[in-house]
Amino acid sequence: MNARVLAELEALKKKKGILRAEDVVDFARDETTALHEQFEWDDGAAAEAYRIEQARRIIRVTVTVIRHEEKDYRVRTFVSLTPDRKLEKGGYRATYDVMGDAEHRAQLLADALAELQTFRKKYAILKELSGVFEEIEKLKARKAKTA
């Protein structure tokens, strides 16, 4: 992210006390701002992009209940694996199919570990989570030994 965009976001936060997406969009309507370039201003293209994002959200929040050892688990019905996200238009696979395929299951585990690393970086400042972070490292080490 360029320094001008960051400066504009920080100025908006300072002015309002909190940074709100609606305020960012309103500010970015000014073509002279650095934020303006970050948005799609063609209403037709923006509407289509928004509908696609809505579809992704629907896919991500759809859950299936799986019964295992007398307990019900709510799991995402579809998952997006890293290689699929690299395709031109991305894609999602049925979680059930992924879990039944050794290669796809291994990719899902690798993706989960990467997300845990992102979580760790995001919340590293919270010392209360240090035990969680230690467990993440242990899991990574066990995974590395089996790879």
C-alpha positions in Angstrom: 0.0 0.0 0.0 1.4 3.3 -0.9 2.2 6.0 1.7 -0.4 8.4 0.4 -3.2 5.9 0.8 -2.0 5.1 4.4 -1.8 8.8 5.2 -5.4 9.4 3.9 -6.7 6.5 6.0 -4.9 7.7 9.1 -6.3 11.3 8.5 -9.8 9.9 8.2 -9.4 7.9 11.4 -8.1 10.9 13.2 -10.9 13.1 12.0 -13.7 10.6 12.9 -12.1 8.7 15.8 -12.8 5.4 14.0 -12.2 4.4 10.4 -15.4 3.4 8.7 -15.7 1.9 5.2 -18.4 4.3 4.2 -16.3 7.3 5.1 -13.4 5.9 3.1 -15.7 5.5 0.0 -17.1 9.0 0.4 -13.6 10.5 0.7 -12.3 8.5 -2.2 -15.0 10.0 -4.5 -12.6 12.9 -4.9 -10.5 12.1 -7.9 -7.5 13.9 -6.5 -7.1 11.4 -3.6 -4.8 8.4 -3.6 -7.8 6.3 -2.4 -9.8 7.1 -5.5 -7.5 4.9 -7.6 -8.3 1.9 -5.3 -11.9 1.7 -6.3 -13.9 0.6 -9.3 -16.0 3.7 -10.2 -17.8 2.2 -13.2 -21.2 1.4 -11.7 -21.9 -1.6 -14.0 -18.5 -3.2 -13.3 -18.7 -2.4 -9.6 -22.2 -4.0 -9.4 -21.0 -7.2 -11.1 -18.0 -7.3 -8.8 -20.2 -6.9 -5.8 -22.6 -9.7 -6.9 -19.6 -12.0 -7.3 -18.4 -11.1 -3.8 -21.9 -11.8 -2.5 -21.8 -15.2 -4.1 -18.4 -15.9 -2.5 -19.9 -14.9 0.9 -22.8 -17.2 0.4 -20.5 -20.1 -0.5 -18.2 -19.4 2.5 -21.0 -19.3 5.1 -22.9 -22.4 3.8 -22.4 -25.2 6.4 -23.2 -28.9 6.6 -23.8 -30.9 9.7 -21.7 -34.0 9.9 -22.3 -36.6 12.6 -19.1 -38.2 14.0 -18.9 -40.4 17.1 -22.3 -39.3 18.4 -21.5 -35.6 18.0 -22.7 -33.1 15.4 -20.1 -30.8 13.7 -21.0 -27.8 11.6 -18.4 -27.6 8.8 -18.1 -25.4 5.8 -19.7 -27.2 2.8 -17.2 -25.8 0.4 -13.6 -24.8 0.7 -11.2 -22.9 -1.5 -7.7 -24.4 -1.8 -4.7 -22.3 -2.6 -4.1 -23.8 -6.1 -7.8 -23.2 -6.9 -7.5 -19.5 -5.9 -4.6 -19.1 -8.3 -6.9 -20.0 -11.2 -8.3 -17.1 -13.3 -11.7 -17.1 -11.6 -10.8 -19.2 -8.5 -13.2 -21.9 -7.3 -14.5 -23.9 -4.4 -14.6 -27.7 -3.8 -16.9 -29.7 -1.6 -15.3 -30.2 1.8 -16.5 -33.8 1.7 -14.6 -34.5 -1.6 -11.5 -32.7 -0.3 -11.4 -34.8 2.9 -11.7 -38.0 0.8 -8.7 -37.1 -1.5 -5.2 -37.4 0.2 -3.7 -34.6 -2.0 -6.5 -32.2 -1.5 -6.7 -33.0 2.2 -2.9 -32.3 2.5 -3.5 -28.9 0.7 -6.3 -28.0 3.1 -4.1 -28.7 6.1 -1.3 -26.6 4.5 -3.8 -23.8 4.0 -5.0 -24.1 7.5 -1.5 -23.9 8.9 -0.8 -20.8 6.7 -4.0 -19.2 8.1 -2.8 -20.0 11.6 0.5 -18.2 10.9 -1.5 -15.2 9.6 -3.6 -15.3 12.8 -0.4 -15.5 14.9 1.1 -12.4 13.1 -2.1 -10.5 13.4 -2.5 -11.1 17.2 1.2 -11.4 18.2 0.7 -8.4 20.5 -1.7 -10.3 22.7 0.5 -12.2 25.2 -2.6 -14.0 26.4 -2.5 -16.0 23.2 1.1 -17.2 23.7 0.0 -20.7 24.6 -2.0 -20.9 21.4 1.0 -19.7 19.4 3.2 -22.4 21.0 0.7 -25.0 20.0 0.8 -23.7 16.4 4.5 -24.0 16.4 4.3 -27.6 17.7 1.8 -28.5 15.0 4.0 -27.0 12.3 7.0 -29.0 13.6 5.0 -32.2 13.6 3.8 -31.5 10.1 7.4 -30.8 8.9 8.6 -34.1 10.3 5.9 -36.1 8.4 6.5 -34.2 5.1 
